[in-house]
Amino acid sequence: MKNIFFVLIILISITGCKKVLDRQPLSQISPDNAFNSEKELQLFVNSFYNTMLPNADNENNAFTSLYNENVDNIVKDSYSNQLIGNRIVPVSGGGWSWGNLRNINFFLHNYGKGGLTSNITDPYVGAAKFFRAYFYFGMVCRFGDVPWYSTVIEANDNDALTKSRTPHTIVMDSILNDIDFAIAYLPSTKDVAQITKWTALALKSRICLSEGTFRKYHTEFNLPNANDFLQKSIEAAQLIMQPASYKIYKTTAGTTYRDLFSSYSPIADEIILARQYSNVLQVFHSINYYTMVLSYGRPGMEKSLVNSYLMKDGTRFTDQPGYDTMTFNNEMKNRDPRLYQTIRTPGYRRIDGTINQVPIFTASTTGYQITKFVTSTKEDGIGKGYNALPIFRYAEVLLNFAEAKAELGLITQADIDISIKLLRDRVGIANMNLAATSAHPDPYLAKQYLNVNGSNAGAILEVRRERRTELVMEGFRWNDLMRWKEGHLLALQYKGQYFPGVGNYDLDGDGKIDLVIYTGTKPTTTGVQFLKLGNEIILENGINGNILVNGNIAKTFDENKDYFFPIPTQELQLNPNLKQNLHW
Amino acid sequence: MPVKLMVVIVSMVCLHLPGILFSQKITISEKNIPIVKVLNSIQVQSGFEFFYDNKQIKQAGNISINIKEVALENALNQLFKNQPFTYSIVDKTIVIRKTETPVIDNIKSFITAPIIVNGSISDQDGRPLSGATITQKETKNATQSDRNGEFRLTASLEKGTLVISFIGYVTQEVQFTNEQVLRIKLLNQISSLNDMVVVGYGVQKKVDLTGAVSKVDGKLFMDKPVANIAQSLQGAVPNLNITFNDGHPGSAGKFNIRGMASITNTGGSPLILVDGVPGDINMINPQDVESISVLKDAASAAIYGARGSFGVILITTKQGKAGKMEIAYSANYGIQQQTTRTDFVTDGFTIDSLVDLSFFRHNGSSYTKYTDEDYAELKKRQTDKTLPSVVVQNRNGVNQYVYYGSTDWYHWLFSKTQPSLSHNLSISGGNDKITYAISGRAFEQKGMYRSYLNTDVFHSYNFRAKINAKLSHKLNVYTNTQFAANDYTWPGWGYNGNYFNFAVHALASYVPQNPDGTFTYKTNLNSYDIGNGIFADLQHGKTHGGNRNYDMSNTVGFNYSIIKNLVITGNYTFELMPYSDYQRRTLIPYSIFPGQTTYLGYDQLNQYTHIDNQHTINLYGTYNKSHNKHHLKLMTGYNQEVKTYTFNSGMRQNLLSEDLNQLDLGTGLQQSGGNSSQWALLGFFGRVNYDFDEKYLVEFNGRYDGTSRFRPDSRFGFFPSVSAGWRISKESFFDFVKSVVSEMKIRASYGSLGNQDIGSGSGNLYPYIPVVNTSLTHWINGGNQTQVLSSPIPVSPNFTWEKSATVDLGVDVNFFNNRLQVTYDWYQRKTTDMLVNGKTLPAVFGVGSPKQNAGDLATNGFDFSVQWNNRLKLLSKDFSYNFGIVLSDYTAKITRFDNPANQLSNYYIGQQIGEKWGYSVDGFFKTDAEAQRYAVNQTFVNKQILASPGEWKQLHAGDMKFVDLNGDGIINNGHNTLADHGDLKKIGNSLPRYSFGVTGGFNWNNIDVSFFFQGVGKQNWYPGSDAGMFWGPYARPYFSFIPKDMPGQMWTPENPNTYFPLLRGYEAYSGGGELQAVNDKYLQDLAYIRLKNLTLGYSLPNKLIEKIKLQKVRIYFSGQNLLTFTKMKNKYIDPEQVASGSADDQNGNNYPFFKNYSFGLNVTF
């Protein structure tokens, strides 16, 4: 008996052993089973959103962060290397990251495996192509020409791995193909959390404007058809503008612009796509903290931007006599109300506040302390903010439309009335007068934008003013400067508020001293801010002038190379067909 | 053809299955036949072997016998009834001896009454020894001690000498007289050549070993106040490397044998088997250990095939012995204390000045925002301790707390000493049919948090029961049941998670509580959070976490002697390993403004439950055959294991109670998750041992292994090994040196092993199956975070086993009658086809390159041990003493890797594992002029300085001067390749070198003393960017714990000969800082030697304790980590704290290490 028992055990073991070793994953599915239903397509497409769309606290990449616009709009107490001409060629990384593309191409290669019909799959393919266009647009802006891949690269596919750059025009046409597919097949129901036909159109207007102006101003690359792209930008914008799906959010003139950015859920009238945060889910950003504490770089609005906000009546602040020696309280009188809803100005109160608050100089390099996006005091801690942050909004579309028209020299007063006027009406500022602007281009802006000339220069400059003020902190500025070929603006000395010298300052005109600038021993008054001249505050002329921000930091911008980022050295070693950007 | 081969191997077992089964009774009916034939018949029926002298047995002549169904002993009694022979049964052998009856004794027995000598035999510790042979020297009368160690010998003389002998003990001669009751203690033989060593699926005599195997006796684990085996085993075996991530109560060790075996599994955990089945070494009661064998070379480990490539540790637990029931109880009470200094700067004025100075030089502003007046207040409190440390002031129109404290945060948090307590009880015994051993332990170790913060505490409970039953002479069945549980609970966010938060923003000028008893969290002057809120949280006392591990395993098995010399062993083990963690957080109240309480954080409970189980089957047969001087041993068998992991987690927010911790109480957000995975292994293995006269030894091992981790066509592998030994000392030509060199053996082995363990993450359990990744993202849609699927990690189509081949050359030499024993092994392990991420692919590939069999690694090293044991008389008492050293070392080098450009960012051929590249620093600039005129461009390493405000953007006297090694006028890392590495050079290596242990001790007159030093000869560490106790304000300006001796080590014009440069904040913390650039000036050598253990014991004299019916009573002192000497230039971080190489270790912000003073008691009933 017993030996039979043994034999049995052995037999069972032998016959069983093959099966014993057959272990399949229990908690994961294989690619072959991942595309069987529409739900699965949706789940896969979801993966593009989180990693590809800009986030709040992403400081690495000036044009993908959602509020940390550390270019020449918002000045912090230190500069990233690309702002001061100090970029070096990295060994690896440096934005040359292609993981997102792999994920998209994997989807595009496999979505059909489940045998779903094209009327089910098309919207998801459209979304994937939207993201591929979005990806390549980012790469082109950053690196210039890049290799185009439309399939997943295998580890042993040497040809693909060592591909050289694809010609710029081909990449851009491919991007357009993708975005046109997306426009054709994405759903047309508005949705602030998902890519729709409208998002795709907004992206198309953004990409085409960018490409059109890039080709126009970067003549060194001899790229053709700039106007075609500008025209396409206009057409895309018009497709959003005509059915009036979206409108400029307008409630009370004094708070409506502020509320658009401090709302916890995106305002769907105007917001096309937004990144949402949640107190319940504990997904937060730190906007309040960023604008109010001393250790987050002390962001402040740059003086030239403050200057370019118009007067409320539509005239230029910089045409005012003595504008450049006005102290804070005076310079803030009768300005574009957006300024009051973007920085702390006299009479400023927190959203839930009951007392007036003046700018805190230890929290703001320039004395123009940011309030755009700032919410209730409850969210002041680090990682406590949860208001939604727009990624695409209708105002940008209108500005894209106006800019493309202006660049083409086709802009009319009627065009302005359906675009810029809407933005100005919202806050109650006088409309732009095209004829007057064209007759008398703003000399202050003309001194900044050196490449703008010709008969439509006045219109272009005004559109750029409008874009800079309306979209400040929304992440457009870096790319705008690059495509306009105005990188030299990065090399300027950044400034802040004007002070005629030591003394006591009533910043908000309420009759009480708010700030004391002193030399020698500190006065003993209480309840005010003290700044020791030459130490805690440095003025342009030593004893007076505008606040000099980071005067010690030398800045340069190399017109020959700094419009693009360098490709990491490791990549050049690994792929001999890949050549570095010029002069790097 | 895997299946065919299996059949062949298994049928080797089957062929030896007997046709009939043994009966328990003997039946013989023969007339007038030679006695030898009768013996043969009994042998066949009983399975017992006879042992006799052929010549003698012939004297018995022919006999007649007629027995039916009688027990073996009766049969033998009848057989020898009228014969001049006696027999004795030893194990499974029946020894037949001629009865010696000297004539004179026969006569004497008639004329005098028989003299009976009574006595008992025990070992050194007073435990009875059964089976010792007691022979009267004069008469050769002999007997054996019974299971209580007692004997009764019929002597033929009134006086005489008894010779007591027993294997493993020194043979003793004792004089006796007629009226004496003898109590004889046998001493352990210093070195018994017959020592048995547990090896894979069997035991071998130590002298017969041909592989590299180290054995540790269970005694090592006695009397030590340790939570687990690892804490005692560290340093005891050459090249068994044990490290600890931190020193929290119950901290589990990480094991490694002979260094890095593979870059995919850099830890290289060996296979650990407990009583032959996989088990968790950290869950075993150290007192249960009988012995530990460490199989180091491929030949010894090859029997474990696919899992032996990092070596094998075999733990054997204690077994019951036939004899009187023995009850042993021991208890131990210990006090522990940190090994490092804990005196930090606690003066508010000093620390705030440092913080503000370093902060200002980095970004031009003040950290504390304290005014000159505030500083004046702080200064006053340096001398006048009566001034309040918290004042309420109106600033900027608001009443707020302002702090002028001098808080010793470290000692506010942590107690100076922590107690531990353990109780052990074991009961063992049995008879010749059943033996049993039952043991239990309770251990408690308190952690370092002060009691008002809810001390962390570790508990461990162990229970084991082993029962062995001889159902017949052939069949033996046993069970081995283990239950172990341990739990550890801590206050705050996590025992190590708290540490980083402690380490920042808690300036000495701040205090834990406001005058009204509310907790502090921040001031209204700046925006920083004191300890990120952890101090307020700990005082609130509602945030806590814990983990709980269980290990339940049961083995049932049998040994079955099928025929002579063939034993089949089988066992099945089921092990259940549930473990769970929880973490509760609550809202934390704090106050900045008098009368206002605000809340921080969130209220959340997380619970994680893992239920893992494992099935293990072993079945193997062992066959022995000896013929003359030829000895042959065959073993073959089958092993199968399946392990399943299951995990569930739940989270709820906003619980209804702060004190109750159950998910059902949650009213807010809830989340859940779970997953499961499996692996399976099976293998057929075999071993052949052959020796001639125990002089020439050879062994073959092989294993044919299959794993679920690889695709079916590459699932199986065959892993053979061979080893041989030559005992030169057995050769006749060796005799002339025998008086000096008593034993000498040389050994050589070679084996090839596979490694299927490429990590335990679920991605590594199914590495050949591409799976779609699933995750939850931060993108919010419709009020929920979106679930996503994303592209699989690419899988290389054709990978298979990683292999390792080891050559081992060893020599064992004993001198001076085995008193001095030396063992040396040299080895080289070549790991080939390592499953590594292949060559660096261009980034356009999109992900890291897939795993391929693309790397080779060579590890070289040696193990050395020397041991001196001796015994002599000191003041007419036995004095035995020992002294030993173990030493080991290894280095590992990459010999194949696809990195043609030799980028330093990846492995490259020729790379010494662990090598550290860094810059050279030539001290500090002496003057500002020298600094600013320095002809070498330091921009690359001075980015922080260049971005500093005002005058601090320039280099100053006291800043670091980097050496332009390649003379190109600029300090940088070139292309970061081997060919062009700029000014980098190899400055050190982070792997430990020359690990050693030194042991010694003596026994004299009931006093025992032993010591154990352990250490590492060389190991480099470059302090991490958050190593606050090393860098202080040079990293984050606001580190809480600044070593007391640090301010004096900061460069100033008045004090230029210091260790640290000019004080600048963030230089060690952020990229582009001069201290973050790894350099030779601040590279540390972690070399250390520590008195790991010192034990002093005293056993009460036997005479005393016999009266109270005890066998043994001993009291002892045992100290752990009593002394430490290190080359590291920092007395606040324990060298072991940063040595283990894990990522969070690099900063030393982990639970510290401890020394322990303990007292204990052993009692044996």
Interface residues (C-beta under 8 A of the other chain):
Chain A: K2 N3 F6 V7 I9 I10 S13 I14 C17 K18 V20 L21 D22 R23 Q24 P25 L26 S27 Q28 I29 S30 P31 A34 E40 L43 F44 N46 S47 Y49 N50 T51 L53 N55 D77 S78 Y79 I88 V91 S92 W96 S97 W98 G99 N100 L101 R102 N103 F106 F107 P147 Y149 V152 I153 E154 A155 A160 L161 T162 K163 A193 Q194 R275 Q276 Y277 S278 V280 L281 Q282 V283 Y289 M292 V293 L294 S295 T362 G381 K522 T526 G527 V528 Q529 E536 N550 N552 I553 P568 T569 Q570 E571 Q573 L574 N575 L578
Chain B: V3 M6 V7 V10 V13 C14 L17 P18 L21 N363 G364 S365 K369 T371 D372 N394 R395 N396 G397 N526 S527 Y528 Y560 I562 I568 G570 L600 Y602 I617 L619 Y638 Q640 V642 G668 L669 G674 N675 S676 S677 Q678 W679 A680 L681 L682 G706 T707 S708 P712 R715 S762 L765 Y766 I769 P770 V771 V772 N773 T774 S775 T777 H778 W779 I780 N781 G782 G783 N784 Q785 T786 Q787 V788 L789 S790 S791 P792 P794 S796 G838 T840 L841 P842 A843 V844 F845 G846 V847 S849 P850 A901 Q903 S905 F940 A947 P949 G950 K953 N973 H975 N976 T977
